[in-house]
Amino acid sequence: MAHYLDFEKPLAEIEGKAEELRALARQNEEMDVEQEASALDSKAAEMLVDLYADLTPWRKCQVARHPERPHCRDYIETLFTEFTPLAGDRGFGEDQAVMGGLARLNDRPVMVIGHEKGSDTSSRLQRNFGMARPEGYRKAIRLMEMADRFGLPVVTLVDTPGAYPGKGAEERGQSEAIARSTETCLSIGVPLISVIIGEGGSGGAVAFATANRVAMLEHSVYSVISPEGCASILWKDAEKMREAAEALRLTAQDLYKLGVCDRIIPEPVGGAQRDRQATIEMVGAAIAQLLDELDQKEASELRLSRRQKFLDLGSKGLAA
């Protein structure tokens, strides 16, 4: 692990000591440190379980934003075959924050669309940290309409802090593009599966996640606003983000109770970043199962059930 979160610092110390012992042993072959290192490994494993047994909403936000979590590109490259990227909105340009194209999942042809944050400084800047501009949402609209035309299920992978709020984006109709993308989600007559793989931020996420089935990774979050933004508005103090995270009910567990999320996909102990491959495989299995559930439904039934799902939001779990 190259990156530890604030609450993982005690764990970092123990794992660091174990690695130091093994590094010394590699330099001096006569040293036998395996017993001590194994004891530290056991202690670290127990601490990891304890740390992640009952994460607060704010800590879940931190885990959802972990830079080493698998991102959209990782899922596409691992789960999907014959991926053919499609670029541009045919109106203004290409938005690198949104990936999309034709692909196969377990030999089933699909249209896959998702936010890509990037994995290093260069790619994060190129991808605008996963914050899409209007052309990104208009590209998504184009791809969803193409999928509808050819009868292909749509899979969306959501991981964004929110839509980009810059001047240029507003000038090109950011809110209209988000609204049109949400409308397109509701109108297409093919199965639409959405997975929140990290952050689901505001309308930028809703524009991809107005789906027949919404799944969330165990430590992902989905909210109308970030905890920091909420705290700045309500308390005029971004440092109250912990209280805001509690109030927003943004965790997968809370949203499942409220009926916003249909399925929670478990993560390895310590979060998706601890075992990227296992996480990706679990997401792939969940997507395949959800697509199977919708496979035989008619277009009219898919549209009606999708609309009704969102009309009913707020009527479930109000007493929770």
N, C-alpha and C positions, 0 to 999 in steps of 0.2 A: 504494500500500500504506500503510494507516494504522497497521498494527501489524506490528512486526518481532520475531522471536524472538531470544533471546540470541545464538545462533550466527550470526544474520544481521546483526549490527551493522556489520561492515565493508561489507556490501552496502548497508545503510541510508545510510552516509556517502556512498558513490559516487552512489547514486540521488538522495540529497538535494542533492548538489552540482549534478547535472544539472538538477534542477528549479529550483534557485536561479538558475542561468544563464538558463534560459528565462523565469523570472519577471522578471529584470532586463531581458531583451529585450522583454518585453511592456510594461514601463514606459518603455523608451527604444527606439523603433522603429529608430533609427539603429544600434543595436548588432547585430552579426552574431555570434551565439554558437553557431550550429547545428553547426558543425564540431566545436567543443570538446564540446558536449553529446552529439553523436553518438558521439564517442570514449569518453565516460564511459558511455554506454548500452552500447556494445560490451563495455567492460570489466566492467560490471555483469552482462551476459548470460553472459559466460564464468565469472565468479565464481559465479553462480547454479547453473550446470551443475556446477561443481566441488563446491559445498556439498552439493548433493543427489545427487551421484553415488554416495556410499557413506555414507548416514546411519547413525549408531549407533542401537540400540534406544531409548535415552533421547531422542535427537533426534526419532525417529519419534513418540514419545509427545507431544512438544511440538507437532509438526506436526498430529497427530491432534486435538489440543485447540485448535488455532488458532481464535480467535473469528470469523474471517472465512471459514472453510470453509462451504460450503453445508450447511444443516441440513435436517431432515425436511420442514419446510414448503416450502422452496425446491424440493425434488425433487417434492413433490406438486403444487405450483402449476405447475411447468414440464413435467413428464412426463405427468401424468394429467389427463384431461378428465372433465367431469361429476362431479367429486368431491363427494360428499354426506357431510359429517361426521356421525358417530354418537357420541353422548356418553353417559356414565354406565355404571355397572356393574349398575344395577337392584337395588342392595343398600345402598350407602352414599352414593355421590355421584360427581362428575366429577373426574377427575385430568387437569389441564392438561399434565402431563409426557408424556402419551401421546395421540397423534393417531391417528385411525382413521376409516375410512368406505368406502363404495362408490365405485368410480371406473372409468374405462376407460384402458387402456394400449394405444395403437395400435388403438383401437376394441374391444379385448378386455376384457370386464367382469372386474374383480378386486376383492378386498378388500385395501386397503392399511392397514398399521398401523406406527407408528414412534414413537421417542422424539424429542421436540422440546426443545432446550436453550434456545431464545430467542436473539435477536440483539442486544439491548441490555439495559441494567440492568433496566428495567421488565419486559420480557418474560422475562428470565432468572429473575427472582423469581417471576413468575406461573407459569412452567413448572417451577419448582423445579430449574433447571439440568439438566433431563432425568432427574432421579432420581424414578422412579415410586413411588407408594404402593400398598398392596394393591388399592385400587379401580381403579388403572390396569391392573394385571395382570388383574383380574377383568373389566374392560372388554374387554381383548384376548381373553380367553377367550370372552366373549359374541360378539364379532365373528368369531372363528375358527369357532365353532360355527354361526353364521349362514351363513358362507361354505360350510361343509361341507354344510349343509342345502340350499343352492341351487346347489351344484356350482361354486363360484367359486374360482379359484386365490387363494392368499394371498401377498402380498408384504410383508415386514417390513423396515424401515429402522432399524438399530440404531445408537444414538449416546448412550451413557449412561456416567457414571462408575460406576454401580451403583445398586441399589435404595436408596431412602431409608431410613436407619437410625434414624429418629426414634422417640420413645416411642409416639406415636399410631399410627404404621405397625406397630410391633410389637404393640401392643394389638389391632389389627384383623387380625392374622394375616399378616404380611408373608411369612414363609417358606412358609406353606401356600399363599398366593396364587401365589408364584413356582413352587412345585412343581406346582400344578394347571395353570398356564399351560404349563409344560414338558410335562406329561402330555397336554394338549390338542394341542400341536404334534405329538406322536407319534401321536395317535389319529385326527386328521382324515383323510378319504379324498380330499383334493384336493391338487394340487401346492402346496408351500410353499417359497418362495424367500426367503432372507434375505441382506441386504447390510449389512456393517459399514461405515458411511460415516464414522465417526470413532473414538470409543472404544467398545469392547465390554467393559464392566466386569462381571465376576463373574456371579452368578446372574441379576442384572437383565438381562443380555444374553442368557444362555442361554434364558431364558423366552420370548424372541422368536425365537431363532436355532437351535432344534432342528429344522432344516429338511432337505428333500431335497437342496437345494443351498445352500451358504454361500459367498458371494463377499465379497471384501474389497477396498476401495480400497488402492492401493499403499502409502500411508503411514498406513493405519489400524492400530489395535492391538486385540488381543482377549486377555483374560487373566482368571484367577480372582481377581486382586487388583491394585490399582494398585502401581506400583513404590515409591511413598512408603509405602504401607501395608505392603508386604512388607518394606521396609527397617526400618520401625519395629518389626516383629515379630521379624525375624531378628537385626538388629544393634542394636536399640534406638536407631536413629539414622536419621531420615527423609532425611538428607543423603546417605545411601548409595544413593539411588534409581537412580543410573547402574549400579551393580553389580547391583542387583535387576532392572533392566530387561534386562540381559544374561542373567541366569539364568532369567528367566521365559519366554523364547522367545515373546514376544508379538507379533512382527511378522508381517505377512502372508506374507512369504517363509518364515519358520520354520514357520508354521502350515500352509502349503501342503505343505511337505516332510513334515510329520507327519500329513497327511490331514485336519486339522480344517477347513481352507479348501479349497474345490474350484476356485476361480478367483480370480485377482488382476486387478483392473481398474486399468489404468494411469492415472496422474494427470499433468497438465501439469508441465513442469519448474518446480520451485519449489512444488509442492503444489497441491491443489484450490483454495486461496484465490487463486491467481494467475490462474486462468481458470475461474471457477465454471460458466459455461455449457457449456464443453467437457467438464468433469467430469460434469455432470448428464447430458449427452447420451451419454457413454460408459457411465454406469451404466444409463441407459434401454435402450441397445442390449444390454447384458449381461443385464439382466432378461428382455427379450423373447426372447433366444436361449435362456436357461435354461428359460423357460416352454415354448418350442417343443420342447425335449428331453423334457419330461415330459408333453406334451399328450395323447398316446395311451395313457398308462399307466392301468391299472385301479386302483381305490381300494385293493384288497388289495395290489397290487404296490407302490404308493406307500408304504403303511404299513410293509410288510415291509422295503423297501429303506431307508427312513428309520430304522427301528429298528436294522437291521443296521449302518448307517453309524456309529451312535453306539456300538454294542457293539464295533465294530472299532477304535475310537479307541485309540491307544497302540500298535497293532501295526505301524504304518508309520513308517519314518524313525527308528527307535530308535538306529541306528548313526550317524545324521547328526551 
